[in-house]
Amino acid sequence: MDISNEMLFYGGMIASAVSFLCLVAGLIIFKFKKLTLDHRFDEEYGKEKKDKG
């Protein structure tokens, strides 16, 4: 099978785009899960108090 330079170039661009989209989707999912977990912790343990100093 003969793979030309152009096929490698476009294949790499497609692989990069797919991995970037997976990164964005993962960040959105983890951000949403963090928000729900923080809300659950606030319900169970109360709000966190931040002291100065």
Helices and strands as residue ranges (DSSP letters): H 5-45
